Amino acid sequence: MYILAPSVLAADFGKLGEAVQETEKGGARYIHLDVMDGAFVPSISFGMPVLSSLRGYTKQVFDVHMMVEDPGRYIEDIKKAGADLITVHQEACIHLDRVINQIKAAGCKAGVALNPATPISTLECVLDQVDLILIMTVNPGFGGQKFIPYTLEKVRALRGLLQERGLDTDIEVDGGVTPDNVRALMDAGANVFVAGSAVFKNDIGENVKRFMDIFKERES
């Protein structure tokens, strides 16, 4: 199943609740929430109060992407704020196995993200423990960046590795995803697609529909 995860980082925060509801009406099952600390990535975004406030506006899966140093410190609070799926960066965790177990103990699905230049081999020991692997297709920290072409092959290699292990783990891609390149990402093996500007710029409903039409075309 193909899933659209609109990234609120690109939304108008003055109308955030309404914007998210528009994506849900269009069929987006997830909403992607980037928590940034200004240390692991240069930008600072938002934290638990925004998640808690937004939770009342939608029943979508809260797909929380922790772009923070030592994310294990915040797992319980992020869960209480409404998270359903918590993704942490391999590069930010000294003890990745422990953090994955923390996420699961909190009652959430566990995801691990890799920056563009981080090899997929770093996850070989935890592949069977995670629900989702997020391949960053831009360098994290800012919205509106251009897709990095070599990450397409990284997605393809990861899907091959998962299949070898008999795993159907979700592969999420984040950064520069548009209706123009989403088919290539689907072909490579991704099935969860984070899109910011491609969803929230101009007509939200129409933008979501473009993605959903492509998904339906593949699933039919």
Helices and strands as residue ranges (DSSP letters): E 3-6, G 8-10, G 13-15, H 16-26, E 30-36, H 48-55, E 61-67, G 71-74, H 75-80, E 85-89, G 90-92, H 96-105, E 109-114, G 120-123, G 127-129, E 132-136, H 151-164, E 170-174, H 182-188, E 192-195, H 197-200, H 204-219
